[in-house]
Amino acid sequence: MAQAVNVNFRMDADLKKSMEQTCSELGMSMTTAFTIFAKKVSRERRIPFDVSIDPFYSEQNIRYLEQIANDVAQGKAHFAEHELLEVDE
């Protein structure tokens, strides 16, 4: 076995706690999970899952949402009841 080294990086505390819990439920440590990830990246020479940007945050959608917010603030927005809204009677 090759000599083991320490790797340090920062992570949000809530994310770390969530990952520790998930790894525990899978019967492994975070170290094991990261080692599996590193071996797969090294073997395949790629990130082993899709890395993409959520289209919700695209420039076009942000501009659209900002316009809606402006319309609401200026009283120009018109809301209509539809099947996705639950109406209390």
N, CA, C and O of each residue as an XYZ file, in Angstrom:
356
protein
N       0.847     -1.189      0.000
C       0.000      0.000      0.000
C       0.883      1.239      0.000
O       1.888      1.299      0.707
N       0.500      2.213     -0.792
C       1.242      3.470     -0.857
C       1.114      4.214      0.472
O       0.183      3.982      1.243
N       2.056      5.101      0.721
C       2.029      5.893      1.945
C       0.807      6.791      1.961
O       0.546      7.492      0.983
N       0.055      6.785      3.046
C      -1.137      7.626      3.194
C      -0.717      9.047      3.557
O       0.232      9.251      4.314
N      -1.429     10.016      3.015
C      -1.197     11.423      3.328
C      -2.518     12.044      3.758
O      -3.587     11.526      3.433
N      -2.448     13.132      4.474
C      -3.640     13.877      4.875
C      -3.975     14.908      3.816
O      -3.086     15.538      3.244
N      -5.265     15.075      3.558
C      -5.765     16.097      2.654
C      -6.754     16.928      3.453
O      -7.682     16.380      4.049
N      -6.571     18.229      3.474
C      -7.454     19.113      4.242
C      -8.166     20.080      3.318
O      -7.559     20.634      2.401
N      -9.456     20.286      3.559
C     -10.216     21.295      2.829
C     -11.376     21.738      3.690
O     -11.748     21.056      4.645
N     -11.951     22.886      3.351
C     -13.059     23.449      4.121
C     -14.384     22.992      3.534
O     -14.520     22.786      2.328
N     -15.355     22.841      4.423
C     -16.692     22.422      4.026
C     -17.681     23.029      5.014
O     -17.387     23.142      6.204
N     -18.834     23.412      4.525
C     -19.897     23.916      5.381
C     -20.213     22.888      6.470
O     -20.301     21.694      6.183
N     -20.382     23.335      7.703
C     -20.597     22.434      8.830
C     -21.850     21.564      8.657
O     -21.831     20.378      8.989
N     -22.928     22.146      8.142
C     -24.155     21.363      7.932
C     -23.967     20.303      6.862
O     -24.475     19.189      6.990
N     -23.233     20.649      5.801
C     -22.949     19.679      4.744
C     -22.113     18.529      5.291
O     -22.378     17.366      4.988
N     -21.106     18.851      6.095
C     -20.255     17.818      6.698
C     -21.084     16.875      7.565
O     -20.940     15.655      7.479
N     -21.940     17.436      8.388
C     -22.777     16.619      9.266
C     -23.686     15.705      8.438
O     -23.841     14.525      8.754
N     -24.284     16.254      7.383
C     -25.157     15.471      6.516
C     -24.388     14.349      5.825
O     -24.865     13.218      5.734
N     -23.188     14.677      5.339
C     -22.388     13.650      4.664
C     -21.938     12.575      5.644
O     -21.952     11.390      5.308
N     -21.543     12.966      6.842
C     -21.145     11.974      7.846
C     -22.300     11.016      8.139
O     -22.097      9.807      8.256
N     -23.500     11.557      8.255
C     -24.680     10.734      8.526
C     -24.943      9.769      7.375
O     -25.190      8.582      7.592
N     -24.886     10.287      6.151
C     -25.121      9.446      4.976
C     -24.064      8.352      4.872
O     -24.391      7.190      4.631
N     -22.803      8.718      5.053
C     -21.726      7.720      4.999
C     -21.921      6.657      6.076
O     -21.730      5.468      5.824
N     -22.295      7.083      7.256
C     -22.536      6.140      8.347
C     -23.642      5.158      7.984
O     -23.522      3.959      8.232
N     -24.717      5.673      7.395
C     -25.825      4.808      6.978
C     -25.390      3.819      5.893
O     -25.955      2.733      5.770
N     -24.382      4.208      5.111
C     -23.844      3.329      4.072
C     -22.762      2.398      4.613
O     -22.240      1.553      3.886
N     -22.430      2.560      5.892
C     -21.434      1.696      6.526
C     -20.001      2.062      6.199
O     -19.126      1.197      6.168
N     -19.757      3.345      5.953
C     -18.393      3.776      5.651
C     -18.131      5.136      6.283
O     -19.047      5.833      6.720
N     -16.854      5.488      6.317
C     -16.455      6.805      6.820
C     -16.403      7.788      5.653
O     -16.456      7.399      4.487
N     -16.297      9.071      5.996
C     -16.112     10.077      4.950
C     -14.793      9.844      4.228
O     -14.707     10.051      3.017
N     -13.766      9.416      4.951
C     -12.477      9.135      4.328
C     -12.630      8.065      3.258
O     -12.081      8.194      2.164
N     -13.371      7.011      3.570
C     -13.602      5.945      2.594
C     -14.357      6.488      1.388
O     -14.011      6.172      0.249
N     -15.382      7.300      1.624
C     -16.179      7.861      0.529
C     -15.308      8.732     -0.377
O     -15.389      8.622     -1.600
N     -14.481      9.588      0.208
C     -13.613     10.446     -0.598
C     -12.545      9.628     -1.328
O     -12.168      9.967     -2.450
N     -12.056      8.559     -0.703
C     -11.081      7.695     -1.361
C     -11.708      7.000     -2.567
O     -11.081      6.899     -3.621
N     -12.945      6.521     -2.415
C     -13.663      5.910     -3.538
C     -13.794      6.930     -4.669
O     -13.539      6.613     -5.831
N     -14.191      8.155     -4.323
C     -14.336      9.223     -5.314
C     -13.009      9.482     -6.022
O     -12.966      9.560     -7.250
N     -11.924      9.615     -5.253
C     -10.605      9.917     -5.828
C     -10.137      8.794     -6.749
O      -9.572      9.062     -7.810
N     -10.361      7.554     -6.361
C      -9.955      6.427     -7.204
C     -10.745      6.412     -8.510
O     -10.184      6.150     -9.574
N     -12.035      6.691     -8.432
C     -12.871      6.692     -9.637
C     -12.457      7.837    -10.566
O     -12.363      7.638    -11.777
N     -12.208      9.025    -10.022
C     -11.749     10.158    -10.832
C     -10.424      9.806    -11.506
O     -10.250     10.054    -12.699
N      -9.500      9.236    -10.755
C      -8.186      8.887    -11.301
C      -8.294      7.817    -12.382
O      -7.622      7.902    -13.410
N      -9.132      6.817    -12.155
C      -9.284      5.717    -13.108
C      -9.966      6.173    -14.393
O      -9.537      5.815    -15.490
N     -11.042      6.973    -14.254
C     -11.844      7.374    -15.413
C     -11.397      8.690    -16.040
O     -11.804      9.033    -17.150
N     -10.547      9.428    -15.308
C     -10.050     10.726    -15.783
C     -11.191     11.699    -16.054
O     -11.159     12.454    -17.026
N     -12.201     11.674    -15.185
C     -13.354     12.569    -15.289
C     -14.056     12.605    -13.934
O     -13.823     11.747    -13.083
N     -14.916     13.601    -13.742
C     -15.791     13.627    -12.576
C     -16.857     12.557    -12.837
O     -17.490     12.581    -13.893
N     -17.074     11.622    -11.910
C     -17.959     10.485    -12.188
C     -19.455     10.772    -12.075
O     -20.241      9.863    -11.804
N     -19.847     12.003    -12.276
C     -21.258     12.374    -12.303
C     -21.371     13.681    -13.059
O     -20.380     14.386    -13.251
N     -22.579     14.003    -13.487
C     -22.788     15.251    -14.225
C     -22.643     16.444    -13.294
O     -23.198     16.465    -12.196
N     -21.900     17.420    -13.743
C     -21.764     18.687    -13.028
C     -22.384     19.740    -13.938
O     -21.882     20.005    -15.030
N     -23.468     20.331    -13.481
C     -24.154     21.308    -14.317
C     -24.716     22.434    -13.460
O     -24.798     22.334    -12.236
N     -25.087     23.471    -14.121
C     -25.656     24.632    -13.457
C     -27.173     24.514    -13.506
O     -27.745     24.202    -14.550
N     -27.814     24.761    -12.384
C     -29.270     24.730    -12.328
C     -29.814     25.828    -13.234
O     -29.493     26.999    -13.032
N     -30.637     25.477    -14.237
C     -31.148     26.493    -15.170
C     -31.997     27.565    -14.489
O     -32.234     28.626    -15.067
N     -32.452     27.299    -13.275
C     -33.215     28.304    -12.542
C     -32.398     29.587    -12.399
O     -32.959     30.683    -12.421
N     -31.080     29.459    -12.253
C     -30.212     30.606    -12.014
C     -29.616     31.186    -13.293
O     -28.670     31.970    -13.222
N     -30.141     30.823    -14.455
C     -29.637     31.389    -15.712
C     -29.939     32.887    -15.743
O     -30.866     33.360    -15.084
N     -29.142     33.624    -16.519
C     -29.347     35.072    -16.627
C     -30.750     35.387    -17.126
O     -31.401     36.306    -16.628
N     -31.211     34.628    -18.106
C     -32.535     34.861    -18.681
C     -33.627     34.679    -17.631
O     -34.545     35.495    -17.554
N     -33.545     33.628    -16.826
C     -34.567     33.398    -15.817
C     -34.501     34.439    -14.701
O     -35.538     34.883    -14.208
N     -33.301     34.828    -14.304
C     -33.158     35.855    -13.264
C     -33.777     37.166    -13.735
O     -34.477     37.829    -12.970
N     -33.524     37.550    -14.999
C     -34.140     38.778    -15.538
C     -35.664     38.669    -15.525
O     -36.357     39.626    -15.178
N     -36.181     37.498    -15.905
C     -37.631     37.265    -15.902
C     -38.199     37.410    -14.493
O     -39.221     38.067    -14.298
N     -37.542     36.800    -13.516
C     -38.012     36.890    -12.127
C     -37.922     38.314    -11.585
O     -38.800     38.758    -10.845
N     -36.855     39.030    -11.959
C     -36.726     40.431    -11.534
C     -37.853     41.272    -12.121
O     -38.387     42.147    -11.438
N     -38.223     41.021    -13.377
C     -39.316     41.760    -13.997
C     -40.636     41.481    -13.282
O     -41.418     42.400    -13.039
N     -40.881     40.240    -12.952
C     -42.098     39.887    -12.207
C     -42.106     40.596    -10.856
O     -43.128     41.146    -10.447
N     -40.968     40.585    -10.164
C     -40.882     41.261     -8.860
C     -41.149     42.754     -9.014
O     -41.823     43.351     -8.175
N     -40.628     43.363    -10.076
C     -40.887     44.781    -10.334
C     -42.378     45.022    -10.607
O     -42.959     45.987    -10.111
N     -42.989     44.136    -11.399
C     -44.415     44.268    -11.691
C     -45.249     44.173    -10.414
O     -46.206     44.925    -10.231
N     -44.881     43.246     -9.540
C     -45.600     43.100     -8.265
C     -45.432     44.371     -7.433
O     -46.403     44.890     -6.882
N     -44.196     44.869     -7.343
C     -43.921     46.070     -6.543
C     -44.666     47.287     -7.073
O     -45.057     48.159     -6.297
N     -44.866     47.355     -8.390
C     -45.542     48.493     -9.005
C     -47.048     48.270     -9.162
O     -47.745     49.116     -9.723
N     -47.546     47.143     -8.671
C     -48.972     46.863     -8.758
C     -49.444     46.464    -10.148
O     -50.644     46.486    -10.423
N     -48.522     46.100    -11.021
C     -48.879     45.727    -12.390
C     -49.186     44.240    -12.543
O     -49.734     43.820    -13.562
N     -48.839     43.452    -11.545
C     -49.025     42.002    -11.661
C     -50.489     41.639    -11.449
O     -51.169     42.209    -10.596
N     -50.953     40.694    -12.229
C     -52.326     40.213    -12.117
C     -52.282     38.718    -11.853
O     -51.725     37.951    -12.638
N     -52.868     38.319    -10.754
C     -52.832     36.916    -10.366
C     -54.198     36.294    -10.591
O     -55.228     36.901    -10.296
N     -54.195     35.088    -11.113
C     -55.444     34.375    -11.372
C     -55.376     33.009    -10.706
O     -54.312     32.393    -10.637
N     -56.502     32.549    -10.223
C     -56.590     31.236     -9.606
C     -56.434     30.170    -10.687
O     -56.971     30.304    -11.787
N     -55.691     29.107    -10.362
C     -55.559     27.976    -11.292
C     -55.459     26.685    -10.490
O     -55.456     26.716     -9.260
N     -55.377     25.558    -11.178
C     -55.472     24.256    -10.508
C     -54.323     23.967     -9.551
O     -54.450     23.070     -8.717
N     -53.209     24.685     -9.634
C     -52.089     24.437     -8.732
C     -52.248     25.131     -7.388
O     -51.542     24.807     -6.433
N     -53.174     26.086     -7.310
C     -53.405     26.788     -6.059
C     -54.515     26.117     -5.273
O     -55.559     25.757     -5.816
N     -54.265     25.957     -3.981
C     -55.316     25.437     -3.115
C     -56.083     26.636     -2.550
O     -55.489     27.569     -2.010
N     -57.374     26.594     -2.679
C     -58.196     27.717     -2.227
C     -58.987     27.269     -1.007
O     -59.732     26.291     -1.064
N     -58.820     27.997      0.106
C     -59.616     27.730      1.302
C     -60.959     28.404      1.154
O     -61.036     29.605      0.895
N     -62.008     27.640      1.316
C     -63.341     28.215      1.174
C     -64.033     28.306      2.501
O     -65.171     28.768      2.573
